[in-house]
Each structure stands twice: as structure tokens, then as C-alpha cells.
């Protein structure tokens, strides 16, 4: 892949020579050095100055102004410190150098451990992206996905339009954040995984219902013993592709975690920093403490109800309502998937029979998870060795 196909990802490389105002720098450096040199006078020192002034006025008959010149108070504030001429010259030279851009480029890896720096150095020039084919290619992807899981039609249509747009513009594949809302067990996460597989896209799965889900999303801040980068960033670094697909399950059950110091960490807040385009384009990793462009991640979030989802998250996502899966849908899926798995007709018929009769026996609805478990069981039995 040529350099034209690389997209900026590690943004610390782009800000190594900042421009400053020379007068502002001189004022800032002067205040800083005055603070370093300032030592507040003690009450004893102040009393000595007052006694010396009183003695001078009584013995010599001078005025208050003349006595103050002869015995001035030590500086009461840092701003009263008078710098030496050589310090003023050094400040002026440094400010002039910075203001005109004559600085040594900042090393973005200076504060990282050796193994961390080695992981980031290969991406300094940028990262490639999963690119679309033409619009006919987008039609074929959507048709195959719909044929496999027709009850997920509204979600497939959302992906189809995104793929056609990327193909038309020649841009990396990126799906706008979407919340797939519907009954449990209809295959929302399975659909997202199938989509990633058909696009040859890296995929990340995060369970929002777990207490530490926020840390899995953004990572843990440097300084902790278990400091690490978030799953999305780690997958991007491992696969060297800038636009993975991230699946967040059970968004409606997300909560917050509390650190040992009592700091609360909300999953929704962590997610918003990556969903919001403005912050995602210049997102700072807590562990590396460097900015990355995370705006090309495709987000598929799943839920069973939207009432418990934070309004700010809902506002940044398109909500797609999905119907329940029917017995006919499960039968078609089982026959298709069974053929893909290499199951014989007898095994597939047994799975179909179990799908149709199962709800009456178990007194509950059958979901896609049940169909997948039956297929896996049939595959195990079909390849079970014959015991003599």
C-alpha cells in the first residue's frame, strides 16, 4: 500500500513546532523565575526594617520617604523580585527563539517505556484503512447479509447506504454510530460480526454491562499498576488498520465503576468521548498520553430498551428498532448455516425439528442463540468418533 493510502493516526507528530508571541513568553518566563526566587519575609525581618527606619528618623531627622529608601522592606510578593540583567537576557533569547520556531522538535515518545515506544513508532507515518469496492460491491454485501439474516433488514439497510456512500466517494468504510434496539436473542451482535467478516474489518466486542467496561473502552490511566490502552486502540495497533468495527453489547445495562480512591468512571462518558466527532478526531489515550484520530471507528451498539440509555448517547446515534425473530426465520437460518457447516440433511432436519417443537416443550420463545447451540451440538454429534 502506497503512502497516499495512509491516514494520519498518531497526531503528536503534527504539533512539534508551536508558535508563540514573544512578549507573552517574556512575561510568562519572568513571572516563573520570580516565583522560583521569591522567599516570603518573616515577621522578624519586617520588624527589623521598621526598627531601623524609626532609629534613622529619630537620629538623623529624615522624612518617611528618605527612611524607606535607606531601609527598604524585602519583597512581599514574587512580582517585586528584580531579576539580574543576565537573567533578563536569557529570558529574552529563549522567548525570541521559541517565537520564531527555532526549537528542537518534541519527541512524542520521550515519556514512554521502551516497549511502548516501539509499538507506536511503526504508525508514525499513518495507517491504512479498509476501503470499499464499487457500488455494485456494496449491493452484493448487503444482499448476502440480508439473505442470511432477513429479520435484521433495517440494520442491513443502514449498512448498505453507508457502504454505497463510501464507494461513491472513495473514502474508508465508516458506519455512523447506530443503536440496534430489539428483543434479546435475535442476533444483533451476530449480525455485526457477520458484517465485519464480510468487509474483512477488524472487530472489537465490549460488554457494557460489566463494571469495568469503561476502562476496556478507553484504557486505564498511566500511574496505575494495571495501566493499559483501551480495546479499540489496541486492536488498531495490532491490526494496523484505522477503521475497525466496535460492537458494544447491552448498552441499556451500562453503569459506572469506582476506583480505589473513590473516583467514579461512567461508561457513557467514556463512550461519548469516542462517539463525538470533534473529540474523537483528537482523542487522548489515558495510558499513552498522546492524541490519536479515532474518528474512523464504526460503532454498532445493541440494547433491549432505550429508556435506560443516557440521552447524550441517544442523541449521537441513530436508533434502529428491530422485530423479534420468527420460527420461520430460525428454520431458514438453520438450514443455511447447517449447509455452511457441512452438516448432513438428517442433522439439519433434526435441528429444524427441535426449533419447531422446542418452544412447546420448554414453554419459552426460541432465539437465535438456541438455534446456534443446536447447530453446534449437531456438528459435534456428526463428527463424534465411533466407539468399538
C-alpha positions as CSV (number, residue, x, y, z in Angstrom):
1,X,0.0,0.0,0.0
2,X,1.4,3.4,-1.0
3,X,1.9,6.3,1.3
4,X,-1.1,8.0,-0.4
5,X,-3.2,5.3,1.2
6,X,-2.1,6.2,4.7
7,X,-4.2,8.3,7.1
8,X,-2.8,10.3,10.0
9,X,-3.4,8.5,13.3
10,X,-0.8,9.5,15.9
11,X,-1.4,13.2,16.0
12,X,1.5,14.1,18.3
13,X,3.7,14.3,15.2
14,X,1.8,17.3,13.9
15,X,2.5,19.7,16.8
16,X,6.2,19.7,17.3
17,X,6.8,23.4,16.5
18,X,4.2,25.6,18.1
19,X,4.2,29.4,17.5
20,X,4.3,31.8,20.4
21,X,4.1,35.5,21.0
22,X,7.5,36.8,22.1
23,X,6.2,39.4,24.6
24,X,3.9,36.9,26.2
25,X,6.7,34.4,26.6
26,X,8.9,37.0,28.2
27,X,6.2,37.9,30.7
28,X,5.5,34.2,31.5
29,X,9.2,33.3,31.9
30,X,9.8,36.4,34.1
31,X,6.8,35.5,36.4
32,X,8.0,31.9,36.7
33,X,11.6,32.9,37.6
34,X,10.3,35.5,40.1
35,X,8.3,32.8,41.8
36,X,11.3,30.5,42.0
37,X,13.4,33.2,43.6
38,X,10.8,34.5,46.0
39,X,11.0,33.7,49.7
40,X,8.3,35.4,51.8
41,X,9.9,37.6,54.5
42,X,9.4,36.6,58.1
43,X,7.8,38.8,60.8
44,X,11.2,39.1,62.5
45,X,12.7,40.6,59.3
46,X,9.9,43.0,58.8
47,X,10.2,44.2,62.4
48,X,13.9,44.8,62.0
49,X,13.3,47.0,59.0
50,X,10.7,49.0,61.0
51,X,13.1,49.4,63.9
52,X,15.9,50.6,61.6
53,X,13.6,53.2,59.9
54,X,12.5,54.5,63.3
55,X,16.1,54.8,64.5
56,X,17.1,56.6,61.3
57,X,14.3,59.2,61.6
58,X,15.0,59.9,65.3
59,X,18.8,60.2,65.0
60,X,19.0,62.0,61.7
61,X,15.6,63.7,61.4
62,X,14.9,62.3,57.9
63,X,11.5,62.0,56.4
64,X,9.5,58.8,56.0
65,X,10.4,58.6,52.3
66,X,14.1,59.0,52.9
67,X,14.0,56.4,55.7
68,X,12.2,54.0,53.3
69,X,14.9,54.5,50.7
70,X,17.6,53.7,53.3
71,X,15.9,50.7,54.7
72,X,13.5,49.1,52.1
73,X,11.3,46.2,53.0
74,X,12.2,42.8,51.5
75,X,9.8,41.9,48.6
76,X,6.4,40.9,49.9
77,X,5.3,39.4,46.5
78,X,7.0,37.5,43.8
79,X,6.3,40.3,41.3
80,X,8.5,42.6,43.4
81,X,11.6,40.5,42.8
82,X,14.1,42.3,40.5
83,X,15.9,39.9,38.1
84,X,19.6,40.2,37.3
85,X,20.5,41.6,33.9
86,X,21.9,38.3,32.7
87,X,18.6,36.5,33.7
88,X,16.6,39.0,31.6
89,X,18.9,38.5,28.7
90,X,18.5,34.7,28.9
91,X,14.7,35.0,29.0
92,X,14.7,37.4,26.0
93,X,16.9,35.0,23.9
94,X,14.7,31.9,24.8
95,X,11.5,33.8,24.0
96,X,12.8,35.0,20.7
97,X,14.0,31.5,19.8
98,X,10.6,29.9,20.6
99,X,8.6,32.7,18.9
100,X,10.4,32.2,15.6
101,X,10.1,28.5,15.6
102,X,13.8,27.7,16.1
103,X,13.1,24.8,18.5
104,X,14.1,21.2,18.6
105,X,11.1,19.0,17.5
106,X,9.4,17.4,20.5
107,X,9.9,13.7,20.8
108,X,6.4,12.2,21.4
109,X,7.8,9.1,22.9
110,X,10.1,10.7,25.5
111,X,7.8,9.8,28.4
112,X,7.0,6.2,27.2
113,X,8.7,3.0,28.2
114,X,10.9,1.4,25.5
115,X,8.3,-1.4,24.6
116,X,5.5,1.2,24.4
117,X,7.6,3.5,22.1
118,X,8.4,0.5,19.9
119,X,4.7,-0.3,19.5
120,X,3.9,3.2,18.3
121,X,6.9,4.0,16.1
122,X,5.7,2.0,13.1
123,X,2.5,4.1,12.9
124,X,4.2,7.5,12.8
125,X,3.6,7.8,9.0
126,X,-0.1,6.9,9.4
127,X,-2.3,3.8,9.0
128,X,-4.1,2.3,6.0
129,X,-7.9,1.7,6.1
130,X,-10.3,-0.9,4.9
131,X,-11.6,0.6,1.6
132,X,-14.8,-0.2,-0.3
133,X,-15.2,-1.6,-3.8
134,X,-17.7,0.0,-6.2
135,X,-21.4,0.4,-5.6
136,X,-22.2,-3.0,-7.1
137,X,-19.9,-4.5,-4.5
138,X,-21.9,-2.7,-1.8
139,X,-25.1,-4.1,-3.2
140,X,-23.7,-7.6,-3.1
141,X,-22.5,-7.3,0.5
142,X,-26.0,-6.0,1.6
143,X,-27.8,-8.7,-0.4
144,X,-25.7,-11.5,1.1
145,X,-26.2,-10.2,4.6
146,X,-30.0,-9.8,4.1
147,X,-30.3,-13.3,2.7
148,X,-28.5,-14.7,5.8
149,X,-30.5,-12.7,8.4
150,X,-33.6,-11.2,6.7
151,X,-35.2,-10.1,10.0
152,X,-32.2,-7.7,10.5
153,X,-33.3,-5.9,7.4
154,X,-33.4,-2.3,8.9
155,X,-29.8,-2.7,10.2
156,X,-28.6,-4.1,6.8
157,X,-30.2,-1.2,5.0
158,X,-28.3,1.2,7.3
159,X,-25.0,-0.5,6.5
160,X,-25.9,-0.7,2.8
161,X,-26.3,3.1,2.4
162,X,-23.0,3.6,4.3
163,X,-21.1,1.2,2.0
164,X,-22.6,2.8,-1.1
165,X,-21.6,6.3,0.1
166,X,-18.0,5.2,0.9
167,X,-17.8,3.5,-2.6
168,X,-19.2,6.6,-4.3
169,X,-16.7,9.0,-2.6
170,X,-13.8,6.6,-2.5
171,X,-13.4,7.0,1.3
172,X,-12.6,4.5,4.1
173,X,-15.6,2.4,5.2
174,X,-17.2,4.1,8.3
175,X,-20.7,3.5,9.6
176,X,-22.4,6.3,11.6
177,X,-23.0,5.2,15.2
178,X,-26.1,3.1,15.4
179,X,-28.1,1.5,18.2
180,X,-29.8,-1.8,17.3
181,X,-32.7,-1.9,19.7
182,X,-34.8,-5.1,19.9
183,X,-35.7,-8.3,21.9
184,X,-32.8,-10.3,23.3
185,X,-31.5,-13.2,21.3
186,X,-32.4,-12.0,17.8
187,X,-28.8,-11.9,16.7
188,X,-27.9,-8.2,16.9
189,X,-24.2,-8.9,17.8
190,X,-24.1,-11.9,15.4
191,X,-25.2,-9.5,12.6
192,X,-22.5,-7.0,13.5
193,X,-19.8,-9.8,13.5
194,X,-21.1,-11.1,10.1
195,X,-20.8,-7.6,8.7
196,X,-17.2,-7.2,9.9
197,X,-16.3,-10.6,8.4
198,X,-17.8,-9.8,5.0
199,X,-15.9,-6.4,5.0
200,X,-12.6,-8.0,6.2
201,X,-12.7,-5.4,9.0
202,X,-11.2,-5.9,12.5
203,X,-13.9,-6.1,15.1
204,X,-14.0,-5.4,18.8
205,X,-16.6,-6.5,21.3
206,X,-17.2,-4.8,24.6
207,X,-19.9,-5.8,27.1
208,X,-21.3,-2.6,28.5
209,X,-23.0,-4.3,31.4
210,X,-19.7,-5.2,33.1
211,X,-18.4,-2.8,35.8
212,X,-15.1,-2.2,34.2
213,X,-16.4,-1.8,30.7
214,X,-15.4,1.9,30.6
215,X,-11.8,1.0,31.3
216,X,-12.0,-1.6,28.5
217,X,-13.2,1.1,26.2
218,X,-10.7,3.9,26.9
219,X,-8.0,2.2,28.9
220,X,-6.5,2.8,32.4
221,X,-4.5,5.9,33.2
222,X,-0.7,5.8,33.4
223,X,0.4,5.5,37.0
224,X,-1.8,2.6,37.9
225,X,-0.1,-0.8,38.2
226,X,-2.5,-2.3,35.7
227,X,-2.4,0.7,33.2
228,X,-3.3,-0.4,29.7
229,X,-4.7,1.1,26.5
230,X,-8.4,0.6,25.6
231,X,-9.5,-2.3,23.4
232,X,-10.3,-0.2,20.3
233,X,-6.8,1.4,20.3
234,X,-5.1,-1.9,21.0
235,X,-6.9,-3.6,18.1
236,X,-5.9,-0.7,15.8
237,X,-2.3,-1.0,16.8
238,X,-2.3,-4.8,16.4
239,X,-4.1,-5.0,13.1
240,X,-2.6,-1.8,11.7
241,X,-5.9,-0.6,10.3
242,X,-7.5,2.7,11.2
243,X,-11.2,1.8,10.8
244,X,-12.3,-1.2,12.8
245,X,-15.9,-2.0,13.8
246,X,-16.6,-1.8,17.5
247,X,-19.7,-3.7,18.9
248,X,-20.9,-2.6,22.3
249,X,-23.4,-5.1,23.8
250,X,-26.0,-4.4,26.5
251,X,-25.8,-0.6,26.3
252,X,-29.0,-0.4,28.2
253,X,-27.3,-2.0,31.2
254,X,-24.2,0.1,31.3
255,X,-23.3,1.8,34.6
256,X,-20.2,3.2,36.2
257,X,-17.1,1.9,38.0
258,X,-15.5,3.3,41.1
259,X,-11.7,3.4,41.7
260,X,-10.0,2.6,44.9
261,X,-9.7,6.4,45.6
262,X,-13.5,6.8,45.2
263,X,-13.4,8.3,41.7
264,X,-16.5,7.3,39.6
265,X,-16.0,6.4,36.0
266,X,-19.1,6.4,33.8
267,X,-19.2,4.1,30.7
268,X,-21.5,6.6,28.9
269,X,-18.9,9.4,29.5
270,X,-16.1,7.2,28.2
271,X,-18.2,6.3,25.1
272,X,-19.2,9.9,24.4
273,X,-15.5,10.9,24.0
274,X,-15.2,8.5,21.2
275,X,-18.7,9.0,19.6
276,X,-18.4,12.8,19.4
277,X,-16.6,13.5,16.1
278,X,-14.8,16.6,17.5
279,X,-13.2,14.8,20.4
280,X,-12.7,11.5,18.5
281,X,-10.5,13.2,15.9
282,X,-8.1,14.3,18.6
283,X,-8.7,11.7,21.4
284,X,-6.0,11.4,24.1
285,X,-5.3,7.9,25.4
286,X,-5.0,7.9,29.2
287,X,-2.2,5.3,29.1
288,X,0.0,6.7,26.3
289,X,-1.0,10.3,27.0
290,X,-0.8,11.0,23.3
291,X,-3.6,12.1,20.8
292,X,-5.0,9.7,18.3
293,X,-7.5,10.1,15.5
294,X,-10.3,7.6,16.5
295,X,-13.0,9.2,14.3
296,X,-12.9,6.3,11.7
297,X,-14.2,3.6,14.0
298,X,-17.6,2.2,13.1
299,X,-19.9,1.8,16.1
300,X,-22.7,-0.7,16.4
301,X,-24.4,-0.6,19.9
302,X,-27.1,-3.1,20.9
303,X,-29.8,-2.7,23.5
304,X,-33.1,-4.3,24.6
305,X,-34.7,-0.9,25.6
306,X,-33.7,2.7,25.1
307,X,-35.3,4.1,28.3
308,X,-32.2,3.5,30.4
309,X,-29.7,4.8,27.8
310,X,-28.1,8.2,28.5
311,X,-29.9,10.9,26.4
312,X,-26.5,12.3,25.3
313,X,-25.6,8.8,23.8
314,X,-29.0,8.5,22.1
315,X,-28.5,12.0,20.6
316,X,-25.3,10.9,18.9
317,X,-26.6,7.6,17.5
318,X,-29.3,6.5,15.0
319,X,-31.7,4.2,16.8
320,X,-33.0,1.2,14.6
321,X,-35.9,-0.7,16.0
322,X,-35.8,-4.4,15.2
323,X,-38.6,-7.0,15.2
324,X,-38.5,-10.3,17.0
325,X,-37.2,-13.3,15.1
326,X,-39.8,-15.8,14.0
327,X,-39.7,-19.6,13.8
328,X,-39.6,-19.5,10.0
329,X,-36.6,-17.1,10.2
330,X,-34.8,-19.5,12.6
331,X,-35.5,-22.5,10.3
332,X,-34.2,-20.7,7.2
333,X,-31.1,-19.6,9.2
334,X,-30.5,-23.2,10.5
335,X,-30.7,-24.7,7.0
336,X,-28.4,-22.2,5.5
337,X,-25.9,-22.2,8.4
338,X,-26.0,-26.0,8.6
339,X,-25.1,-26.3,5.0
340,X,-22.2,-23.9,5.5
341,X,-21.0,-26.0,8.5
342,X,-21.1,-29.2,6.3
343,X,-24.0,-30.9,8.2
344,X,-25.9,-33.7,6.6
345,X,-29.5,-33.5,5.7
346,X,-30.5,-35.7,8.6
347,X,-28.7,-33.5,11.1
348,X,-30.2,-30.3,9.7
349,X,-33.7,-31.8,9.7
350,X,-33.2,-32.8,13.4
351,X,-32.1,-29.2,14.2
352,X,-35.2,-27.8,12.4
353,X,-37.5,-30.2,14.2
354,X,-36.0,-29.1,17.6
355,X,-36.6,-25.4,16.6
356,X,-40.2,-26.0,15.8
357,X,-41.0,-28.2,18.8
358,X,-38.7,-26.6,21.3
359,X,-41.0,-23.7,22.4
360,X,-43.8,-26.1,23.2
361,X,-41.5,-28.3,25.3
362,X,-39.6,-25.5,27.1
363,X,-42.6,-23.1,27.4
364,X,-40.5,-20.2,26.2
365,X,-39.6,-18.5,22.9
366,X,-36.6,-19.8,20.9
367,X,-33.9,-17.3,20.0
368,X,-31.0,-17.3,17.6
369,X,-28.8,-18.4,20.4
370,X,-30.8,-21.6,20.8
371,X,-30.6,-22.2,17.0
372,X,-26.8,-21.8,17.1
373,X,-26.4,-24.1,20.1
374,X,-28.5,-26.8,18.3
375,X,-26.3,-26.4,15.2
376,X,-23.1,-26.7,17.3
377,X,-24.5,-29.8,19.1
378,X,-25.4,-31.4,15.8
379,X,-21.9,-30.7,14.4
380,X,-20.4,-32.3,17.5
381,X,-22.6,-35.4,17.2
382,X,-22.0,-35.8,13.5
383,X,-18.2,-35.8,13.9
384,X,-18.2,-37.9,17.1
385,X,-15.9,-40.9,16.8
386,X,-17.5,-44.3,16.7
387,X,-16.6,-46.4,19.8
388,X,-15.9,-50.1,19.3
